[in-house]
Every structure is written in structure tokens, then in C-alpha cells.
């Protein structure tokens, strides 16, 4: 299964963000899945890729031709797909993906996952949509989606397709990542 991961190209300010990225990458590789992501070697993007590679996953990076992005390109790619712009990059990733997972990130991560959710609303294909909710990072996103459903702008059935997986190193399990795709 190709798991598309959207996340920050920086590490953020919570050490659990990196730990969650590492655990997700390890989970992907150990479960025989492959990683599709933005192809960056920095931040959470690099952490998830390093862990996925170490656990045996194939890495497919989808990058724009932008010089800033190319300067941060992950070097140990099994496949590198270059696109002219972000719109083409997103479309390529959506075509390649069998499941979509968000780690913490900024506006780009939200944009990508928002598109995934919008496409899910229109698609008969049921692919997993997962937010790794590190220390409550995506609590407001979950509430916003509930508010949209409550106001009649999306269905409860769509919300049931979106999973929020809690993650914290302080949860007594030392930051164990448990999810099913």
C-alpha cells in the first residue's frame, strides 16, 4: 500500500512531533507499506522518510521544480517524481496514494489534507484518511469538521471516514503509535 504522508518540512516546537514522525515511518516499513511524500530531507518530512527507509519501505518523493524544494531534496529515493508546481504535485500524490496520513504541519499540510477530504466527499473510493493527533495538535481540526457537519456542510458518513489517532510520549506507552489501515 502506498501511504501518502503530509507533514512539516520543519520540526515544529514539540519533541513529540519528531517522535511521531519516526514511529509512523517505522510503522509504514514494518507493515510492508511504501512511503509517498514531498521528498524533503528536513523536518518531519525527513524524519518520517529516514524511519521508513530504515524499516524497509520504498520511498517515492514527489517534488516541485522549485529551487528551494530541490535544495532540500532527500537523496536516497527509490523514485523521484518532479512536477512543475504544487497543484501538479498534489494531483500526482493523490493518484499514487492508497491512504493519506497527516502529521503536524503548517498551511501546506492543511491544504493537502483539506483536498483529500474534499475528494473523499466526491469519491466512491474509500481510502483511509488519518490525522496523527500529537498532543492534541489536531483537536481544533476535528472540532472544525464536526462544526461543518453540524451546520450541514459535510455528512456524518464523511466524518466517520476520518480517523484521529492520538499520540503522546507521556501516554504511558512511551509514544506508541497504534493504527489500522
C-alpha positions in Angstrom: 0.0 0.0 0.0 1.3 3.5 -0.9 0.8 5.7 2.2 1.0 9.4 1.4 2.2 11.4 4.3 1.7 15.1 4.6 3.7 17.0 7.3 6.0 19.9 8.0 9.4 20.4 6.4 10.4 21.8 9.8 10.4 20.0 13.1 8.0 22.3 15.0 8.5 23.0 18.7 7.3 19.8 20.3 9.8 16.9 20.5 6.8 14.5 20.2 6.3 15.7 16.6 9.6 14.2 15.6 9.0 11.0 17.6 5.6 10.6 16.0 7.2 11.0 12.5 9.8 8.4 13.4 7.1 6.0 14.7 5.0 6.5 11.6 7.9 5.8 9.3 8.8 2.7 11.2 5.2 1.5 11.2 5.0 2.1 7.4 8.1 0.0 6.7 7.4 -2.8 9.2 3.9 -3.3 7.9 5.1 -3.7 4.3 3.9 -0.4 3.0 5.7 2.3 1.0 6.0 6.0 1.6 4.9 8.7 -0.8 5.7 12.2 0.4 7.1 15.6 -0.6 10.6 14.2 -0.9 12.2 16.6 1.6 15.1 15.6 3.8 14.4 18.2 6.5 12.0 18.4 9.4 9.2 15.9 10.0 9.4 15.0 6.3 13.0 13.8 6.7 12.3 12.1 10.0 9.4 10.0 8.6 11.5 9.1 5.5 14.6 8.1 7.5 12.5 5.8 9.7 10.5 4.3 6.8 13.7 3.6 4.9 15.3 2.0 7.9 12.3 -0.2 8.3 12.4 -1.3 4.6 9.9 0.9 2.9 10.2 2.1 -0.7 10.4 5.9 -0.8 8.7 7.9 -3.6 9.4 11.6 -3.4 7.1 14.0 -5.3 8.8 17.4 -5.6 8.2 20.6 -7.4 11.0 22.1 -9.6 11.3 25.0 -7.2 14.9 25.7 -6.3 14.1 25.9 -2.5 12.5 22.5 -2.6 15.3 21.0 -4.8 17.9 22.2 -2.2 16.2 20.1 0.5 15.7 17.0 -1.7 16.0 13.6 0.1 19.0 11.8 -1.5 18.1 8.2 -1.0 14.9 8.0 -3.1 13.7 4.9 -4.9 11.6 7.1 -7.2 11.7 10.8 -7.7 8.8 12.5 -9.5 9.3 16.2 -10.3 6.3 18.4 -11.1 6.2 22.0 -12.4 4.1 23.3 -9.4 2.3 22.5 -6.2 -1.0 21.8 -7.9 0.6 19.1 -10.1 2.5 17.8 -7.1 -0.7 17.3 -5.1 -2.5 15.7 -8.1 0.3 13.2 -8.5 0.4 12.3 -4.8 -3.4 11.8 -4.8 -3.1 9.4 -7.8 -0.4 7.4 -6.1 -2.0 7.2 -2.7 -3.9 4.3 -1.2 -4.1 6.0 2.2 -3.4 9.6 3.4 -1.9 10.5 6.7 -1.1 13.9 8.3 1.5 14.5 10.9 1.7 18.0 12.3 2.5 20.7 9.8 1.6 24.1 8.6 -0.7 25.6 5.9 0.6 23.3 3.2 -0.3 20.2 5.3 -3.7 21.5 6.0 -4.2 22.4 2.3 -3.3 18.9 1.2 -5.5 17.2 3.7 -8.3 19.5 3.0 -8.1 18.5 -0.6 -8.0 14.8 0.4 -11.2 15.3 2.5 -12.9 17.2 -0.4 -12.0 14.4 -2.8 -13.3 11.8 -0.4 -16.7 13.6 -0.3 -17.0 13.2 -4.1 -15.3 9.8 -4.5 -16.9 6.4 -4.2 -13.5 5.0 -3.4 -13.0 4.6 0.4 -9.4 5.3 1.2 -8.2 5.8 4.8 -7.7 9.4 6.0 -5.7 9.7 9.2 -4.5 12.6 11.3 -1.8 11.7 13.8 -3.0 13.9 16.7 0.2 14.6 18.5 -0.6 16.1 22.0 -3.9 17.4 20.7 -2.4 19.2 17.7 -5.4 18.3 15.5 -8.2 18.7 18.2 -9.3 22.0 16.6 -9.3 20.4 13.1 -11.6 17.6 14.4 -13.9 20.2 16.0 -14.0 22.3 12.8 -15.1 19.2 10.9 -17.7 18.4 13.5 -18.9 22.0 13.2 -19.1 21.8 9.4 -21.2 18.6 9.8 -23.4 20.2 12.4 -24.0 23.1 10.1 -24.9 20.8 7.2 -21.8 21.3 5.1 -20.5 17.7 5.3 -22.0 14.4 6.2 -21.5 12.3 9.3 -20.6 9.5 6.9 -17.6 11.6 5.7 -16.6 12.3 9.3 -16.6 8.6 10.0 -14.0 8.0 7.3 -11.5 10.4 9.0 -9.5 8.9 11.9 -7.7 10.9 14.5 -5.0 8.8 16.1 -3.8 10.1 19.5 -0.1 10.2 20.1 1.9 11.4 23.1 5.2 10.2 24.7 3.6 10.9 28.0 0.7 8.4 27.5 2.3 5.6 29.5 3.2 3.7 26.3 6.1 5.9 25.5 4.7 7.3 22.3 3.5 4.0 20.8 1.7 4.5 17.5 -1.4 2.3 17.1 -3.4 2.5 13.9 -5.0 0.3 11.3 -5.4 1.0 7.7 
